Amino acid sequence: MKSANFDFEKPQTLEQAISFLAASQGLGKPLAGGQSLGPMMNMRLAQPESLIDITALDALRKTEETASDVTIGAAITHAAIEDGLIPDATGGLMRSVAADIAYRAVRNRGTLGGSLVHADPAADWINLMPLVNATMLAAGPHGIREIDATQWMVGTFTSALQENEILVAVRIPKLSKEARRSYYKINRKPGEFSEATAGFLIDPSRNICSAMIGATDGPPTHLSRAQELITELRSGQAGPLAHAALISAGLESDTHAYKLHAVAMLRAVSLLDSKKGEMQ
Ligand SMILES: Cc1cc2nc3c(=O)[nH]c(=O)nc-3n(C[C@H](O)[C@H](O)[C@H](O)COP(=O)(O)OP(=O)(O)OC[C@H]3O[C@@H](n4cnc5c(N)ncnc54)[C@H](O)[C@@H]3O)c2cc1C
């Protein structure tokens, strides 16, 4: 199928883009890499009256590094992250996650911001960003609004972004040198979306120990009692704490999805304790 007709705008500044969006009264959509929006338009699941191309906006393409964090423009592509063209606050984890998104052709165009706004539960940044305590920076008619990554995804394919806002950047705190972190996704073959995702982060000097399950029916689940859960999983068994974690993520006992997520947690803990768990 082909998309319905639409108008096309190519603003030169963020302010212009926000004005175009406001003028469209909810019927226009920002266009980033087009890797999700394009197929949705072709299937007529999305029929925006106008597309506002945001890929050339400087505000969305820049990266800033300070002593404590890295702020990555929303229009930075997965490929740029994979290639190490921007500083990695997670000591190489973002780079390896980027390399496992889809295929290189998709990564060349798909963007960090587009993926986060699309809010597919099976996608990668939507699950990783809350684990690493990121903050989203959204620009609207009244300026910049900060949204904690744990509050970002409010439902399947729904983010906390309002229809008159543009995601400008994502700020990611730098992990300490001694931090350990892991992210594991199960997919049938490289390039496919995840069927089960799990991740862990231990950063003792910042007093952080967190755990996540993703690729369920909704937002990723931040798991409580992460340290005890890690200890249990290190025994090689998904015991009572893992069971509680899986249930809290909305997975029904003994289903295929439950079992896949249990395996994802076990493998994510193995990664955490391996060389790959170390900061690079
Ligand atoms: C074959 C295939 C396999 C894939 N596999 C994976 C995978 O394994 N893991 C994974 O994570 N993803 C995967 N994806 C999705 C891919 O990562 C897309 O790049 C991503 O979901 C959308 O990014 P985009 O830049 O193309 O956004 P677009 O498609 O341009 O936009 C997506 C949505 O976000 C909105 N939007 C985009 N940017 C902004 C912004 N800055 N502010 C406000 N709204 C914005 C658009 O209006 C639209 O609603 C796959 C895609 C394909 C086609």
PDBQT file of the ligand as one rigid body, heavy atoms in Angstrom, charges set to zero:
ROOT
HETATM    1  C1  LIG A 301      12.944  -3.929   9.922  1.00  0.00    +0.000 C 
HETATM    2  C2  LIG A 301      13.012  -3.122  11.180  1.00  0.00    +0.000 A 
HETATM    3  C3  LIG A 301      13.546  -3.704  12.308  1.00  0.00    +0.000 A 
HETATM    4  C4  LIG A 301      13.621  -2.950  13.492  1.00  0.00    +0.000 A 
HETATM    5  N1  LIG A 301      14.189  -3.535  14.602  1.00  0.00    +0.000 NA
HETATM    6  C5  LIG A 301      14.322  -2.806  15.726  1.00  0.00    +0.000 A 
HETATM    7  C6  LIG A 301      14.975  -3.360  16.880  1.00  0.00    +0.000 A 
HETATM    8  O1  LIG A 301      15.468  -4.500  16.895  1.00  0.00    +0.000 OA
HETATM    9  N2  LIG A 301      15.070  -2.567  17.992  1.00  0.00    +0.000 N 
HETATM   10  C7  LIG A 301      14.579  -1.287  18.013  1.00  0.00    +0.000 A 
HETATM   11  O2  LIG A 301      14.704  -0.624  19.037  1.00  0.00    +0.000 OA
HETATM   12  N3  LIG A 301      13.990  -0.755  16.937  1.00  0.00    +0.000 NA
HETATM   13  C8  LIG A 301      13.854  -1.465  15.799  1.00  0.00    +0.000 A 
HETATM   14  N4  LIG A 301      13.264  -0.908  14.702  1.00  0.00    +0.000 N 
HETATM   15  C9  LIG A 301      12.735   0.485  14.802  1.00  0.00    +0.000 C 
HETATM   16  C10 LIG A 301      13.831   1.487  14.449  1.00  0.00    +0.000 C 
HETATM   17  O3  LIG A 301      14.710   1.571  15.560  1.00  0.00    +0.000 OA
HETATM   18  C11 LIG A 301      13.272   2.900  14.169  1.00  0.00    +0.000 C 
HETATM   19  O4  LIG A 301      14.366   3.646  13.777  1.00  0.00    +0.000 OA
HETATM   20  C12 LIG A 301      12.625   3.619  15.303  1.00  0.00    +0.000 C 
HETATM   21  O5  LIG A 301      11.595   2.911  15.917  1.00  0.00    +0.000 OA
HETATM   22  C13 LIG A 301      11.986   4.934  14.830  1.00  0.00    +0.000 C 
HETATM   23  O6  LIG A 301      12.964   5.875  14.639  1.00  0.00    +0.000 OA
HETATM   24  P1  LIG A 301      12.880   6.886  13.438  1.00  0.00    +0.000 P 
HETATM   25  O7  LIG A 301      13.946   7.886  13.664  1.00  0.00    +0.000 OA
HETATM   26  O8  LIG A 301      12.892   6.130  12.179  1.00  0.00    +0.000 OA
HETATM   27  O9  LIG A 301      11.454   7.600  13.709  1.00  0.00    +0.000 OA
HETATM   28  P2  LIG A 301      10.264   7.904  12.714  1.00  0.00    +0.000 P 
HETATM   29  O10 LIG A 301       9.812   6.639  12.078  1.00  0.00    +0.000 OA
HETATM   30  O11 LIG A 301      10.585   9.046  11.839  1.00  0.00    +0.000 OA
HETATM   31  O12 LIG A 301       9.176   8.413  13.780  1.00  0.00    +0.000 OA
HETATM   32  C14 LIG A 301       8.582   7.522  14.701  1.00  0.00    +0.000 C 
HETATM   33  C15 LIG A 301       7.559   8.323  15.523  1.00  0.00    +0.000 C 
HETATM   34  O13 LIG A 301       8.209   9.236  16.375  1.00  0.00    +0.000 OA
HETATM   35  C16 LIG A 301       7.817  10.585  16.075  1.00  0.00    +0.000 C 
HETATM   36  N5  LIG A 301       9.063  11.353  16.238  1.00  0.00    +0.000 N 
HETATM   37  C17 LIG A 301      10.271  11.042  15.714  1.00  0.00    +0.000 A 
HETATM   38  N6  LIG A 301      11.212  11.843  16.228  1.00  0.00    +0.000 NA
HETATM   39  C18 LIG A 301      10.580  12.706  17.059  1.00  0.00    +0.000 A 
HETATM   40  C19 LIG A 301      11.025  13.759  17.894  1.00  0.00    +0.000 A 
HETATM   41  N7  LIG A 301      12.329  14.079  18.011  1.00  0.00    +0.000 N 
HETATM   42  N8  LIG A 301      10.104  14.443  18.618  1.00  0.00    +0.000 NA
HETATM   43  C20 LIG A 301       8.793  14.124  18.523  1.00  0.00    +0.000 A 
HETATM   44  N9  LIG A 301       8.307  13.113  17.782  1.00  0.00    +0.000 NA
HETATM   45  C21 LIG A 301       9.205  12.408  17.056  1.00  0.00    +0.000 A 
HETATM   46  C22 LIG A 301       7.242  10.558  14.679  1.00  0.00    +0.000 C 
HETATM   47  O14 LIG A 301       6.295  11.594  14.482  1.00  0.00    +0.000 OA
HETATM   48  C23 LIG A 301       6.605   9.173  14.688  1.00  0.00    +0.000 C 
HETATM   49  O15 LIG A 301       5.364   9.226  15.352  1.00  0.00    +0.000 OA
HETATM   50  C24 LIG A 301      13.161  -1.610  13.525  1.00  0.00    +0.000 A 
HETATM   51  C25 LIG A 301      12.620  -1.036  12.375  1.00  0.00    +0.000 A 
HETATM   52  C26 LIG A 301      12.548  -1.767  11.214  1.00  0.00    +0.000 A 
HETATM   53  C27 LIG A 301      11.987  -1.110   9.978  1.00  0.00    +0.000 C 
ENDROOT
TORSDOF 0
